[in-house]
Amino acid sequence: MSTAAEAASAAKAKDIRDRWLLSAPALLLIALASVGPLLIVLIYSFLAPGPYGDVKWEFSTEAWFNVFLSRDIFDGTISIADAHVSILWRSIKLAVATTIISLVFGFPTAYFIASRPPHIRSVWLFLITIPFWTNMLIRAFAIQEVIRNEGLANTILIKLGVISAPIQMLYTDFAILLGMAYVHLPLMVLPLYASMEKLDFRLVEAGYDLYATRFQVLRRIIIPLVKPGIIAGSILVFIPALSSYVIPRILGGGKNLMIGNLIELQFGQGRNWPLGAALSITLVIIVLAAMLYYVKNAGKTGGGHA
């Protein structure tokens, strides 16, 4: 009996070893392509800025100090870095708003597709994925043409007599929010559809048979069952929205900055690589905190299914 147990244990150990060996190339690639650059950025954040960009190999925590605080160059007074805090707050606010808008529009879209006959669903999914065929920069310019003062939206409103003068929509937070919601909406629809496709619609019919209202069916049957898709879609939308660079650059006009634009500014015109690196790590920390919150929330409410 002990011989059989030893043989089983050896076979299990060999299987684990073989799995690690098979995974080694992928793990090495991840370490070199992801962890390596992130480690370099972390090291740069603790160095001093060079006079013309780059870094001086002198240990310094000034970059981390300047993430949220600033020191007056004349009297050394310390105060809150209002610009950094406001940009960070705008980034989080717009990313959360983008996630909510994508969920509001993506949920009924995914439900509509999942409730169609199987041979029709692929057509609707095909239409959802079409925007991915176009570069994000092109899509940003398309939104710009719609909402600019002489664009499609203002032209229609003026001809209908709703407004007498163009509404300034471009180069505002609204423009950035609209662009990010448009770009990231498919990232919400696809995970939701993946969950709703597995939904047993007989449970929905049973709810109606028990005289439940549409809202009760939605709240007590559909949403709990598709919650993994809601969480996955929220993560897929929130993370790229928080670090968005192209959309704020085009639709924000360079004055409504987000954290991605601020980081690029430090590595470019600001020539303060340590501060840019510290801001980058701060962004990574925020993203990780958001992911841990989502995962923890999913584990509490969804159990093993989530």
C-alpha positions in Angstrom: 0.0 0.0 0.0 2.9 2.4 0.8 4.5 1.5 -2.5 1.4 2.5 -4.4 1.2 5.7 -2.4 4.8 6.5 -3.1 4.3 5.8 -6.8 1.2 8.1 -6.9 3.1 10.8 -5.0 6.1 10.5 -7.5 3.7 10.7 -10.4 2.0 13.8 -9.0 5.4 15.4 -8.4 6.5 14.6 -12.0 3.2 16.0 -13.3 3.7 19.3 -11.4 7.3 19.5 -12.5 6.3 18.9 -16.2 3.7 21.6 -15.9 6.2 24.1 -14.6 8.6 23.2 -17.4 5.9 23.7 -20.0 4.9 27.0 -18.4 8.5 28.3 -18.1 8.8 30.0 -21.5 5.6 31.9 -21.0 6.5 32.8 -17.4 10.0 34.0 -18.6 8.4 36.1 -21.3 6.0 37.7 -18.8 8.9 38.4 -16.4 11.0 40.0 -19.2 8.2 41.9 -20.9 6.1 43.0 -17.9 7.9 42.7 -14.6 11.2 43.8 -15.9 10.1 47.2 -17.3 7.9 47.8 -14.3 11.0 47.2 -12.0 13.0 49.7 -14.1 10.2 52.3 -13.6 10.1 51.6 -9.9 13.9 52.1 -9.6 13.7 55.4 -11.7 11.1 56.7 -9.2 13.7 56.7 -6.5 16.3 58.6 -8.5 17.0 62.3 -9.1 16.0 63.9 -12.3 18.7 64.8 -14.9 19.1 68.4 -16.2 17.9 67.5 -19.7 15.8 64.4 -19.0 17.0 61.0 -18.1 18.0 60.4 -14.4 21.0 60.9 -12.1 21.9 57.8 -10.2 21.4 59.4 -6.8 18.9 58.0 -4.4 16.0 60.4 -3.8 12.4 60.3 -2.7 11.6 63.8 -4.1 9.6 62.3 -6.9 7.3 60.5 -4.5 7.0 63.6 -2.4 6.0 65.6 -5.5 3.2 63.1 -6.5 0.8 64.7 -4.0 2.8 67.6 -2.4 4.8 70.5 -3.7 7.5 72.7 -2.2 7.7 76.4 -2.9 11.0 77.3 -4.6 11.4 80.5 -2.6 10.6 79.7 1.0 10.3 75.9 0.9 6.6 75.9 2.1 5.0 72.6 1.6 1.4 72.5 0.1 -0.9 70.1 -1.7 0.0 69.6 -5.4 -3.4 70.8 -6.6 -2.7 70.1 -10.3 -1.7 66.5 -9.6 -4.6 65.9 -7.2 -7.2 67.4 -9.6 -5.9 65.4 -12.6 -5.9 62.2 -10.5 -9.4 62.9 -9.3 -10.6 63.7 -12.8 -9.1 60.4 -14.1 -10.8 58.3 -11.4 -14.1 60.2 -11.8 -14.2 59.8 -15.5 -13.1 56.2 -15.4 -15.9 55.3 -12.9 -18.4 57.3 -14.9 -17.3 55.5 -18.1 -17.7 52.1 -16.3 -21.2 53.0 -15.2 -22.3 54.4 -18.6 -20.9 51.3 -20.3 -22.8 49.1 -17.9 -26.1 51.0 -18.3 -25.9 50.6 -22.1 -24.0 47.3 -22.3 -26.3 45.3 -20.0 -29.5 45.6 -22.1 -27.4 45.2 -25.3 -25.9 41.9 -24.0 -29.4 40.8 -22.8 -30.9 41.5 -26.2 -28.2 39.5 -28.0 -28.3 36.6 -25.5 -32.1 36.4 -25.9 -32.0 36.1 -29.7 -32.0 32.7 -31.6 -28.6 31.1 -31.6 -28.1 31.5 -35.4 -28.7 35.3 -35.1 -26.4 36.0 -32.1 -23.2 35.7 -34.1 -24.4 38.5 -36.4 -25.0 40.8 -33.5 -21.7 39.9 -31.9 -20.0 40.6 -35.3 -21.6 44.1 -35.3 -20.4 44.7 -31.7 -16.8 43.8 -32.6 -16.6 46.0 -35.8 -15.3 49.1 -33.9 -12.2 47.0 -32.9 -11.3 47.0 -36.6 -10.6 50.7 -36.5 -7.7 52.4 -34.7 -8.7 54.2 -31.5 -7.2 57.4 -32.9 -9.6 57.2 -35.9 -12.5 56.7 -33.6 -11.5 59.6 -31.5 -11.4 61.9 -34.5 -14.9 60.5 -35.5 -16.3 61.6 -32.2 -14.6 64.9 -32.6 -16.4 65.5 -35.9 -19.7 64.7 -34.3 -19.5 67.0 -31.3 -17.5 70.0 -32.6 -19.2 73.3 -33.0 -19.9 72.8 -36.7 -20.3 69.0 -36.2 -23.3 66.7 -36.8 -24.8 67.0 -33.3 -24.9 70.9 -33.2 -26.0 71.1 -36.9 -29.0 68.8 -36.2 -30.0 70.7 -33.0 -29.8 74.1 -34.8 -31.8 72.9 -37.8 -34.5 71.4 -35.4 -34.6 74.8 -33.6 -33.6 73.3 -30.3 -30.7 75.7 -29.9 -29.8 79.0 -31.6 -26.0 78.7 -31.2 -23.6 75.8 -31.1 -23.1 74.1 -27.7 -19.4 73.9 -26.7 -19.1 70.1 -26.2 -15.5 69.6 -27.6 -12.6 70.0 -25.2 -14.6 69.3 -22.1 -14.9 66.5 -19.6 -18.2 65.5 -21.4 -16.3 65.0 -24.7 -13.7 62.8 -22.9 -16.5 60.8 -21.2 -18.4 60.4 -24.4 -15.3 59.2 -26.3 -14.2 56.7 -23.6 -17.8 55.3 -23.3 -18.0 54.8 -27.0 -14.5 53.2 -27.3 -14.9 50.9 -24.2 -18.5 49.9 -24.6 -17.7 46.6 -26.4 -15.4 45.6 -23.6 -18.5 45.6 -21.3 -20.9 43.9 -23.7 -18.8 40.9 -24.5 -18.2 39.6 -20.9 -21.9 40.3 -20.1 -23.0 38.4 -23.1 -20.7 35.5 -22.1 -22.5 35.3 -18.7 -26.0 35.8 -20.1 -25.5 33.2 -22.8 -25.3 30.6 -20.0 -28.4 32.1 -18.2 -31.3 29.6 -18.0 -34.2 31.8 -19.2 -36.6 29.3 -17.7 -35.8 30.9 -14.3 -36.9 34.3 -15.8 -40.2 32.7 -17.0 -40.6 31.1 -13.5 -40.2 34.5 -11.9 -43.0 36.0 -14.1 -45.2 33.0 -13.4 -44.8 33.8 -9.7 -46.1 37.3 -10.4 -42.7 39.0 -10.0 -42.4 42.4 -11.7 -39.8 43.1 -14.4 -37.7 45.0 -11.9 -37.9 42.1 -9.3 -36.9 39.6 -12.0 -34.0 41.8 -13.0 -32.8 42.4 -9.4 -33.3 39.0 -7.9 -32.8 36.6 -10.8 -30.8 38.1 -13.7 -28.3 40.3 -12.0 -27.1 37.7 -9.3 -26.6 35.1 -12.1 -24.7 37.4 -14.4 -22.7 39.2 -11.7 -19.4 37.6 -12.8 -19.9 39.2 -16.2 -20.6 42.5 -14.6 -17.5 42.4 -12.5 -15.3 41.2 -15.5 -16.7 43.9 -17.8 -16.3 46.6 -15.1 -12.6 45.6 -14.7 -12.0 45.6 -18.5 -13.5 49.1 -18.8 -12.2 50.8 -15.7 -8.6 49.9 -16.1 -8.0 51.2 -19.7 -10.3 54.2 -19.0 -8.3 55.2 -16.0 -5.0 55.2 -17.9 -6.5 56.6 -21.2 -4.2 58.8 -23.2 -5.4 59.2 -26.7 -9.1 60.1 -26.0 -8.2 63.0 -23.5 -5.5 64.2 -25.8 -7.8 64.5 -28.8 -11.2 65.3 -27.2 -9.8 67.2 -24.2 -7.7 69.5 -26.3 -4.6 69.2 -24.1 -6.2 71.1 -21.2 -8.4 68.5 -19.6 -5.6 66.2 -18.7 -5.9 62.7 -17.3 -3.2 60.7 -15.4 -1.9 59.2 -18.6 -1.3 62.6 -20.2 0.4 63.9 -17.0 2.8 60.9 -17.1 3.6 61.5 -20.7 4.1 65.2 -20.0 6.7 64.4 -17.3 8.7 62.1 -19.6 8.4 64.6 -22.4 8.3 68.4 -22.0 8.7 68.2 -18.2 11.9 66.2 -18.4 11.3 64.8 -15.0 11.6 61.1 -15.4 11.5 60.2 -11.7 8.2 62.0 -11.2 6.8 60.4 -14.3 7.9 57.0 -13.0 6.4 57.7 -9.5 3.1 58.7 -11.1 3.2 55.5 -13.2 3.7 53.4 -10.1 0.9 55.3 -8.4 -1.4 54.5 -11.3 -0.4 50.8 -11.1 -1.2 50.8 -7.4 -4.7 52.4 -8.0 -5.4 49.8 -10.7 -4.3 46.9 -8.4 -6.4 48.3 -5.5 -9.5 48.5 -7.8 -8.9 44.9 -9.1 -8.5 43.6 -5.5 -11.7 45.3 -4.5 -13.6 43.8 -7.4 -12.2 40.3 -6.8 -12.9 40.5 -3.1 -16.4 41.7 -3.7 -17.0 39.0 -6.2 -15.7 36.4 -3.8 -18.1 37.6 -1.1 -21.2 37.8 -3.2 -20.7 35.3 -5.9 -19.0 32.5 -4.2 -17.2 29.9 -6.4 -19.3 30.9 -9.4 -17.8 34.4 -9.4 
